[in-house]
């Protein structure tokens, strides 16, 4: 077994997020981990333990960019943001009725991967390119999937 066979496939990650990451309010686990000089696996443990803000939707972690950057400079004694307020801020710019294109831009993932993640979480059901969910349903799932960040 070569070293390259034991490392995670970063090309696969970039293919999942290519061309849609620029409009998403979320960081990938890899990008968030790089900001603090951690491995992806270590950073996932930080998310699981609730030491940084994150949302686990289906089998994927989504790290809210603005909130994450705020926590990097925030004193430990300051109260963490209210999860409902954080989700309201994240979803503020979304239209009331969402298509896969809207969800693709919001979550920063390409459609084949996005559909699997969102179907597992109950956000969407199988429909072509028509309206697939509402802003309220996305917000509800995000509040439920928020880690215990404190």
CNS distance restraints for C-alpha pairs under 8 A (distance, minus, plus):
assign (resid   1 and name CA) (resid   5 and name CA) 6.37 0.50 0.50
assign (resid   1 and name CA) (resid   6 and name CA) 7.57 0.50 0.50
assign (resid   2 and name CA) (resid   6 and name CA) 6.93 0.50 0.50
assign (resid   3 and name CA) (resid   7 and name CA) 6.61 0.50 0.50
assign (resid   9 and name CA) (resid  13 and name CA) 6.85 0.50 0.50
assign (resid  10 and name CA) (resid  14 and name CA) 6.20 0.50 0.50
assign (resid  11 and name CA) (resid  15 and name CA) 6.11 0.50 0.50
assign (resid  12 and name CA) (resid  16 and name CA) 6.33 0.50 0.50
assign (resid  13 and name CA) (resid  17 and name CA) 6.52 0.50 0.50
assign (resid  14 and name CA) (resid  18 and name CA) 5.50 0.50 0.50
assign (resid  15 and name CA) (resid 110 and name CA) 7.95 0.50 0.50
assign (resid  16 and name CA) (resid 109 and name CA) 5.49 0.50 0.50
assign (resid  16 and name CA) (resid 110 and name CA) 5.31 0.50 0.50
assign (resid  16 and name CA) (resid 113 and name CA) 6.65 0.50 0.50
assign (resid  17 and name CA) (resid  21 and name CA) 5.69 0.50 0.50
assign (resid  17 and name CA) (resid 108 and name CA) 5.63 0.50 0.50
assign (resid  17 and name CA) (resid 109 and name CA) 4.52 0.50 0.50
assign (resid  17 and name CA) (resid 110 and name CA) 5.90 0.50 0.50
assign (resid  18 and name CA) (resid 109 and name CA) 7.50 0.50 0.50
assign (resid  18 and name CA) (resid 110 and name CA) 7.45 0.50 0.50
assign (resid  20 and name CA) (resid  24 and name CA) 7.05 0.50 0.50
assign (resid  20 and name CA) (resid 104 and name CA) 6.76 0.50 0.50
assign (resid  20 and name CA) (resid 105 and name CA) 5.39 0.50 0.50
assign (resid  20 and name CA) (resid 108 and name CA) 4.88 0.50 0.50
assign (resid  20 and name CA) (resid 109 and name CA) 6.20 0.50 0.50
assign (resid  20 and name CA) (resid 110 and name CA) 7.00 0.50 0.50
assign (resid  21 and name CA) (resid 105 and name CA) 7.07 0.50 0.50
assign (resid  21 and name CA) (resid 107 and name CA) 7.82 0.50 0.50
assign (resid  21 and name CA) (resid 108 and name CA) 4.37 0.50 0.50
assign (resid  21 and name CA) (resid 109 and name CA) 7.02 0.50 0.50
assign (resid  22 and name CA) (resid 108 and name CA) 7.47 0.50 0.50
assign (resid  23 and name CA) (resid 105 and name CA) 5.72 0.50 0.50
assign (resid  23 and name CA) (resid 106 and name CA) 6.66 0.50 0.50
assign (resid  23 and name CA) (resid 108 and name CA) 7.06 0.50 0.50
assign (resid  24 and name CA) (resid 105 and name CA) 5.62 0.50 0.50
assign (resid  24 and name CA) (resid 106 and name CA) 4.61 0.50 0.50
assign (resid  24 and name CA) (resid 107 and name CA) 5.62 0.50 0.50
assign (resid  24 and name CA) (resid 108 and name CA) 4.99 0.50 0.50
assign (resid  25 and name CA) (resid  64 and name CA) 5.93 0.50 0.50
assign (resid  25 and name CA) (resid  65 and name CA) 5.72 0.50 0.50
assign (resid  25 and name CA) (resid  66 and name CA) 7.36 0.50 0.50
assign (resid  25 and name CA) (resid  90 and name CA) 6.84 0.50 0.50
assign (resid  25 and name CA) (resid 106 and name CA) 6.62 0.50 0.50
assign (resid  25 and name CA) (resid 107 and name CA) 7.42 0.50 0.50
assign (resid  26 and name CA) (resid  62 and name CA) 5.90 0.50 0.50
assign (resid  26 and name CA) (resid  63 and name CA) 5.18 0.50 0.50
assign (resid  26 and name CA) (resid  64 and name CA) 4.41 0.50 0.50
assign (resid  26 and name CA) (resid  65 and name CA) 5.03 0.50 0.50
assign (resid  26 and name CA) (resid 106 and name CA) 7.85 0.50 0.50
assign (resid  26 and name CA) (resid 107 and name CA) 6.61 0.50 0.50
assign (resid  26 and name CA) (resid 108 and name CA) 7.15 0.50 0.50
assign (resid  27 and name CA) (resid  31 and name CA) 5.99 0.50 0.50
assign (resid  27 and name CA) (resid  32 and name CA) 6.05 0.50 0.50
assign (resid  27 and name CA) (resid  62 and name CA) 6.49 0.50 0.50
assign (resid  27 and name CA) (resid  63 and name CA) 5.08 0.50 0.50
assign (resid  27 and name CA) (resid  64 and name CA) 6.21 0.50 0.50
assign (resid  27 and name CA) (resid  65 and name CA) 5.56 0.50 0.50
assign (resid  28 and name CA) (resid  32 and name CA) 6.26 0.50 0.50
assign (resid  28 and name CA) (resid  61 and name CA) 7.54 0.50 0.50
assign (resid  28 and name CA) (resid  62 and name CA) 6.32 0.50 0.50
assign (resid  28 and name CA) (resid  63 and name CA) 6.45 0.50 0.50
assign (resid  29 and name CA) (resid  33 and name CA) 5.97 0.50 0.50
assign (resid  29 and name CA) (resid  40 and name CA) 6.21 0.50 0.50
assign (resid  29 and name CA) (resid  43 and name CA) 7.09 0.50 0.50
assign (resid  29 and name CA) (resid  44 and name CA) 7.10 0.50 0.50
assign (resid  29 and name CA) (resid  61 and name CA) 6.76 0.50 0.50
assign (resid  29 and name CA) (resid  62 and name CA) 7.11 0.50 0.50
assign (resid  29 and name CA) (resid  63 and name CA) 6.81 0.50 0.50
assign (resid  30 and name CA) (resid  34 and name CA) 6.15 0.50 0.50
assign (resid  30 and name CA) (resid  39 and name CA) 7.67 0.50 0.50
assign (resid  30 and name CA) (resid  40 and name CA) 5.44 0.50 0.50
assign (resid  31 and name CA) (resid  35 and name CA) 6.48 0.50 0.50
assign (resid  32 and name CA) (resid  36 and name CA) 7.03 0.50 0.50
assign (resid  32 and name CA) (resid  43 and name CA) 7.83 0.50 0.50
assign (resid  32 and name CA) (resid  63 and name CA) 7.24 0.50 0.50
assign (resid  33 and name CA) (resid  37 and name CA) 6.00 0.50 0.50
assign (resid  33 and name CA) (resid  38 and name CA) 4.93 0.50 0.50
assign (resid  33 and name CA) (resid  39 and name CA) 6.02 0.50 0.50
assign (resid  33 and name CA) (resid  40 and name CA) 5.75 0.50 0.50
assign (resid  33 and name CA) (resid  43 and name CA) 5.57 0.50 0.50
assign (resid  34 and name CA) (resid  38 and name CA) 5.98 0.50 0.50
assign (resid  34 and name CA) (resid  39 and name CA) 7.36 0.50 0.50
assign (resid  38 and name CA) (resid  42 and name CA) 6.25 0.50 0.50
assign (resid  38 and name CA) (resid  43 and name CA) 6.21 0.50 0.50
assign (resid  39 and name CA) (resid  43 and name CA) 6.19 0.50 0.50
assign (resid  40 and name CA) (resid  44 and name CA) 6.18 0.50 0.50
assign (resid  41 and name CA) (resid  45 and name CA) 6.51 0.50 0.50
assign (resid  42 and name CA) (resid  46 and name CA) 6.48 0.50 0.50
assign (resid  43 and name CA) (resid  47 and name CA) 6.34 0.50 0.50
assign (resid  44 and name CA) (resid  48 and name CA) 6.15 0.50 0.50
assign (resid  44 and name CA) (resid  61 and name CA) 7.96 0.50 0.50
assign (resid  45 and name CA) (resid  49 and name CA) 6.09 0.50 0.50
assign (resid  46 and name CA) (resid  50 and name CA) 6.21 0.50 0.50
assign (resid  46 and name CA) (resid  51 and name CA) 5.34 0.50 0.50
assign (resid  46 and name CA) (resid  52 and name CA) 6.41 0.50 0.50
assign (resid  47 and name CA) (resid  51 and name CA) 6.00 0.50 0.50
assign (resid  47 and name CA) (resid  52 and name CA) 5.61 0.50 0.50
assign (resid  47 and name CA) (resid  53 and name CA) 6.77 0.50 0.50
assign (resid  47 and name CA) (resid  54 and name CA) 6.11 0.50 0.50
assign (resid  47 and name CA) (resid 147 and name CA) 6.86 0.50 0.50
assign (resid  47 and name CA) (resid 149 and name CA) 7.77 0.50 0.50
assign (resid  48 and name CA) (resid 147 and name CA) 6.70 0.50 0.50
assign (resid  48 and name CA) (resid 148 and name CA) 7.93 0.50 0.50
assign (resid  49 and name CA) (resid 147 and name CA) 7.75 0.50 0.50
assign (resid  49 and name CA) (resid 148 and name CA) 7.07 0.50 0.50
assign (resid  49 and name CA) (resid 149 and name CA) 7.64 0.50 0.50
assign (resid  50 and name CA) (resid  54 and name CA) 7.79 0.50 0.50
assign (resid  50 and name CA) (resid 147 and name CA) 5.48 0.50 0.50
assign (resid  50 and name CA) (resid 148 and name CA) 4.49 0.50 0.50
assign (resid  50 and name CA) (resid 149 and name CA) 3.89 0.50 0.50
assign (resid  50 and name CA) (resid 150 and name CA) 6.50 0.50 0.50
assign (resid  51 and name CA) (resid 148 and name CA) 7.78 0.50 0.50
assign (resid  51 and name CA) (resid 149 and name CA) 5.37 0.50 0.50
assign (resid  51 and name CA) (resid 150 and name CA) 6.58 0.50 0.50
assign (resid  52 and name CA) (resid  68 and name CA) 6.85 0.50 0.50
assign (resid  52 and name CA) (resid  71 and name CA) 7.35 0.50 0.50
assign (resid  52 and name CA) (resid 149 and name CA) 5.60 0.50 0.50
assign (resid  52 and name CA) (resid 150 and name CA) 7.74 0.50 0.50
assign (resid  53 and name CA) (resid  63 and name CA) 6.39 0.50 0.50
assign (resid  53 and name CA) (resid  64 and name CA) 6.94 0.50 0.50
assign (resid  53 and name CA) (resid  67 and name CA) 7.07 0.50 0.50
assign (resid  53 and name CA) (resid  68 and name CA) 6.21 0.50 0.50
assign (resid  53 and name CA) (resid 146 and name CA) 7.59 0.50 0.50
assign (resid  53 and name CA) (resid 147 and name CA) 6.69 0.50 0.50
assign (resid  53 and name CA) (resid 148 and name CA) 7.86 0.50 0.50
assign (resid  53 and name CA) (resid 149 and name CA) 5.25 0.50 0.50
assign (resid  54 and name CA) (resid  61 and name CA) 6.51 0.50 0.50
assign (resid  54 and name CA) (resid  62 and name CA) 5.63 0.50 0.50
assign (resid  54 and name CA) (resid  63 and name CA) 4.57 0.50 0.50
assign (resid  54 and name CA) (resid  64 and name CA) 6.45 0.50 0.50
assign (resid  54 and name CA) (resid 146 and name CA) 5.97 0.50 0.50
assign (resid  54 and name CA) (resid 147 and name CA) 5.73 0.50 0.50
assign (resid  54 and name CA) (resid 149 and name CA) 7.54 0.50 0.50
assign (resid  55 and name CA) (resid  61 and name CA) 5.55 0.50 0.50
assign (resid  55 and name CA) (resid  62 and name CA) 5.09 0.50 0.50
assign (resid  55 and name CA) (resid  63 and name CA) 6.48 0.50 0.50
assign (resid  55 and name CA) (resid 142 and name CA) 6.34 0.50 0.50
assign (resid  55 and name CA) (resid 145 and name CA) 5.21 0.50 0.50
assign (resid  55 and name CA) (resid 146 and name CA) 4.46 0.50 0.50
assign (resid  55 and name CA) (resid 147 and name CA) 5.92 0.50 0.50
assign (resid  56 and name CA) (resid  60 and name CA) 5.55 0.50 0.50
assign (resid  56 and name CA) (resid  61 and name CA) 4.46 0.50 0.50
assign (resid  56 and name CA) (resid  62 and name CA) 6.32 0.50 0.50
assign (resid  56 and name CA) (resid 145 and name CA) 5.25 0.50 0.50
assign (resid  56 and name CA) (resid 146 and name CA) 6.58 0.50 0.50
assign (resid  56 and name CA) (resid 147 and name CA) 7.18 0.50 0.50
assign (resid  57 and name CA) (resid  61 and name CA) 6.39 0.50 0.50
assign (resid  57 and name CA) (resid  62 and name CA) 7.47 0.50 0.50
assign (resid  57 and name CA) (resid 117 and name CA) 6.55 0.50 0.50
assign (resid  57 and name CA) (resid 118 and name CA) 7.01 0.50 0.50
assign (resid  57 and name CA) (resid 121 and name CA) 5.93 0.50 0.50
assign (resid  57 and name CA) (resid 141 and name CA) 7.65 0.50 0.50
assign (resid  57 and name CA) (resid 142 and name CA) 7.36 0.50 0.50
assign (resid  57 and name CA) (resid 145 and name CA) 6.04 0.50 0.50
assign (resid  58 and name CA) (resid 116 and name CA) 7.99 0.50 0.50
assign (resid  58 and name CA) (resid 117 and name CA) 4.90 0.50 0.50
assign (resid  58 and name CA) (resid 118 and name CA) 6.50 0.50 0.50
assign (resid  58 and name CA) (resid 119 and name CA) 7.88 0.50 0.50
assign (resid  58 and name CA) (resid 120 and name CA) 5.25 0.50 0.50
assign (resid  58 and name CA) (resid 121 and name CA) 4.96 0.50 0.50
assign (resid  59 and name CA) (resid 117 and name CA) 6.45 0.50 0.50
assign (resid  60 and name CA) (resid 117 and name CA) 6.84 0.50 0.50
assign (resid  62 and name CA) (resid 107 and name CA) 7.70 0.50 0.50
assign (resid  63 and name CA) (resid  68 and name CA) 6.93 0.50 0.50
assign (resid  64 and name CA) (resid  68 and name CA) 5.86 0.50 0.50
assign (resid  64 and name CA) (resid  90 and name CA) 7.70 0.50 0.50
assign (resid  65 and name CA) (resid  69 and name CA) 6.14 0.50 0.50
assign (resid  66 and name CA) (resid  70 and name CA) 6.24 0.50 0.50
assign (resid  67 and name CA) (resid  71 and name CA) 6.29 0.50 0.50
assign (resid  67 and name CA) (resid  86 and name CA) 7.69 0.50 0.50
assign (resid  68 and name CA) (resid  72 and name CA) 6.52 0.50 0.50
assign (resid  69 and name CA) (resid  73 and name CA) 7.20 0.50 0.50
assign (resid  70 and name CA) (resid  74 and name CA) 6.16 0.50 0.50
assign (resid  71 and name CA) (resid  75 and name CA) 7.97 0.50 0.50
assign (resid  74 and name CA) (resid  78 and name CA) 6.99 0.50 0.50
assign (resid  79 and name CA) (resid 150 and name CA) 7.50 0.50 0.50
assign (resid  80 and name CA) (resid 149 and name CA) 7.44 0.50 0.50
assign (resid  80 and name CA) (resid 150 and name CA) 5.41 0.50 0.50
assign (resid  81 and name CA) (resid  85 and name CA) 7.06 0.50 0.50
assign (resid  81 and name CA) (resid  86 and name CA) 6.54 0.50 0.50
assign (resid  82 and name CA) (resid  86 and name CA) 6.18 0.50 0.50
assign (resid  83 and name CA) (resid  87 and name CA) 6.15 0.50 0.50
assign (resid  83 and name CA) (resid 143 and name CA) 6.29 0.50 0.50
assign (resid  83 and name CA) (resid 146 and name CA) 7.22 0.50 0.50
assign (resid  84 and name CA) (resid  88 and name CA) 6.06 0.50 0.50
assign (resid  84 and name CA) (resid 143 and name CA) 6.34 0.50 0.50
assign (resid  85 and name CA) (resid  89 and name CA) 6.20 0.50 0.50
assign (resid  86 and name CA) (resid  90 and name CA) 6.27 0.50 0.50
assign (resid  87 and name CA) (resid  91 and name CA) 6.10 0.50 0.50
assign (resid  87 and name CA) (resid 139 and name CA) 6.07 0.50 0.50
assign (resid  87 and name CA) (resid 142 and name CA) 6.69 0.50 0.50
assign (resid  87 and name CA) (resid 143 and name CA) 6.57 0.50 0.50
assign (resid  88 and name CA) (resid  92 and name CA) 5.75 0.50 0.50
assign (resid  88 and name CA) (resid 139 and name CA) 7.14 0.50 0.50
assign (resid  91 and name CA) (resid 135 and name CA) 7.12 0.50 0.50
assign (resid  91 and name CA) (resid 139 and name CA) 6.78 0.50 0.50
assign (resid  94 and name CA) (resid  98 and name CA) 7.66 0.50 0.50
assign (resid  94 and name CA) (resid 102 and name CA) 7.68 0.50 0.50
assign (resid  94 and name CA) (resid 135 and name CA) 6.53 0.50 0.50
assign (resid  95 and name CA) (resid 135 and name CA) 6.63 0.50 0.50
assign (resid  96 and name CA) (resid 134 and name CA) 5.61 0.50 0.50
assign (resid  96 and name CA) (resid 135 and name CA) 4.98 0.50 0.50
assign (resid  96 and name CA) (resid 136 and name CA) 7.51 0.50 0.50
assign (resid  97 and name CA) (resid 131 and name CA) 6.11 0.50 0.50
assign (resid  97 and name CA) (resid 132 and name CA) 7.61 0.50 0.50
assign (resid  97 and name CA) (resid 133 and name CA) 6.15 0.50 0.50
assign (resid  97 and name CA) (resid 134 and name CA) 4.62 0.50 0.50
assign (resid  97 and name CA) (resid 135 and name CA) 6.19 0.50 0.50
assign (resid  98 and name CA) (resid 102 and name CA) 5.68 0.50 0.50
assign (resid  98 and name CA) (resid 103 and name CA) 6.73 0.50 0.50
assign (resid  98 and name CA) (resid 131 and name CA) 5.36 0.50 0.50
assign (resid  98 and name CA) (resid 132 and name CA) 6.01 0.50 0.50
assign (resid  98 and name CA) (resid 133 and name CA) 5.41 0.50 0.50
assign (resid  98 and name CA) (resid 134 and name CA) 5.60 0.50 0.50
assign (resid  98 and name CA) (resid 135 and name CA) 6.70 0.50 0.50
assign (resid  99 and name CA) (resid 103 and name CA) 6.37 0.50 0.50
assign (resid  99 and name CA) (resid 129 and name CA) 6.27 0.50 0.50
assign (resid  99 and name CA) (resid 130 and name CA) 5.85 0.50 0.50
assign (resid  99 and name CA) (resid 131 and name CA) 4.51 0.50 0.50
assign (resid  99 and name CA) (resid 132 and name CA) 5.36 0.50 0.50
assign (resid  99 and name CA) (resid 133 and name CA) 7.03 0.50 0.50
assign (resid 100 and name CA) (resid 104 and name CA) 5.84 0.50 0.50
assign (resid 100 and name CA) (resid 111 and name CA) 7.17 0.50 0.50
assign (resid 100 and name CA) (resid 129 and name CA) 6.23 0.50 0.50
assign (resid 100 and name CA) (resid 130 and name CA) 7.73 0.50 0.50
assign (resid 100 and name CA) (resid 131 and name CA) 7.52 0.50 0.50
assign (resid 100 and name CA) (resid 132 and name CA) 6.81 0.50 0.50
assign (resid 101 and name CA) (resid 105 and name CA) 6.31 0.50 0.50
assign (resid 101 and name CA) (resid 129 and name CA) 7.84 0.50 0.50
assign (resid 102 and name CA) (resid 106 and name CA) 6.12 0.50 0.50
assign (resid 103 and name CA) (resid 107 and name CA) 5.95 0.50 0.50
assign (resid 103 and name CA) (resid 108 and name CA) 7.98 0.50 0.50
assign (resid 104 and name CA) (resid 108 and name CA) 5.63 0.50 0.50
assign (resid 104 and name CA) (resid 109 and name CA) 5.39 0.50 0.50
assign (resid 104 and name CA) (resid 110 and name CA) 5.91 0.50 0.50
assign (resid 104 and name CA) (resid 111 and name CA) 6.18 0.50 0.50
assign (resid 104 and name CA) (resid 114 and name CA) 6.81 0.50 0.50
assign (resid 105 and name CA) (resid 109 and name CA) 7.13 0.50 0.50
assign (resid 107 and name CA) (resid 114 and name CA) 7.77 0.50 0.50
assign (resid 109 and name CA) (resid 113 and name CA) 6.66 0.50 0.50
assign (resid 109 and name CA) (resid 114 and name CA) 5.60 0.50 0.50
assign (resid 110 and name CA) (resid 114 and name CA) 5.86 0.50 0.50
assign (resid 111 and name CA) (resid 115 and name CA) 5.78 0.50 0.50
assign (resid 112 and name CA) (resid 116 and name CA) 6.74 0.50 0.50
assign (resid 113 and name CA) (resid 117 and name CA) 6.47 0.50 0.50
assign (resid 114 and name CA) (resid 118 and name CA) 6.04 0.50 0.50
assign (resid 115 and name CA) (resid 119 and name CA) 5.72 0.50 0.50
assign (resid 115 and name CA) (resid 124 and name CA) 7.71 0.50 0.50
assign (resid 116 and name CA) (resid 120 and name CA) 6.22 0.50 0.50
assign (resid 117 and name CA) (resid 121 and name CA) 6.56 0.50 0.50
assign (resid 118 and name CA) (resid 122 and name CA) 6.22 0.50 0.50
assign (resid 118 and name CA) (resid 123 and name CA) 5.30 0.50 0.50
assign (resid 118 and name CA) (resid 124 and name CA) 5.94 0.50 0.50
assign (resid 119 and name CA) (resid 123 and name CA) 6.07 0.50 0.50
assign (resid 119 and name CA) (resid 124 and name CA) 5.30 0.50 0.50
assign (resid 119 and name CA) (resid 125 and name CA) 6.20 0.50 0.50
assign (resid 119 and name CA) (resid 126 and name CA) 7.99 0.50 0.50
assign (resid 121 and name CA) (resid 141 and name CA) 7.36 0.50 0.50
assign (resid 122 and name CA) (resid 141 and name CA) 7.97 0.50 0.50
assign (resid 123 and name CA) (resid 133 and name CA) 6.59 0.50 0.50
assign (resid 123 and name CA) (resid 137 and name CA) 6.44 0.50 0.50
assign (resid 123 and name CA) (resid 138 and name CA) 6.25 0.50 0.50
assign (resid 123 and name CA) (resid 141 and name CA) 7.03 0.50 0.50
assign (resid 124 and name CA) (resid 132 and name CA) 5.74 0.50 0.50
assign (resid 124 and name CA) (resid 133 and name CA) 5.85 0.50 0.50
assign (resid 125 and name CA) (resid 132 and name CA) 6.73 0.50 0.50
assign (resid 126 and name CA) (resid 132 and name CA) 7.83 0.50 0.50
assign (resid 127 and name CA) (resid 131 and name CA) 7.89 0.50 0.50
assign (resid 127 and name CA) (resid 132 and name CA) 6.40 0.50 0.50
assign (resid 133 and name CA) (resid 137 and name CA) 6.65 0.50 0.50
assign (resid 133 and name CA) (resid 138 and name CA) 7.52 0.50 0.50
assign (resid 134 and name CA) (resid 138 and name CA) 6.53 0.50 0.50
assign (resid 135 and name CA) (resid 139 and name CA) 6.22 0.50 0.50
assign (resid 136 and name CA) (resid 140 and name CA) 6.05 0.50 0.50
assign (resid 137 and name CA) (resid 141 and name CA) 6.23 0.50 0.50
assign (resid 138 and name CA) (resid 142 and name CA) 6.18 0.50 0.50
assign (resid 139 and name CA) (resid 143 and name CA) 6.18 0.50 0.50
assign (resid 140 and name CA) (resid 144 and name CA) 6.30 0.50 0.50
assign (resid 141 and name CA) (resid 145 and name CA) 5.97 0.50 0.50
assign (resid 142 and name CA) (resid 146 and name CA) 5.97 0.50 0.50
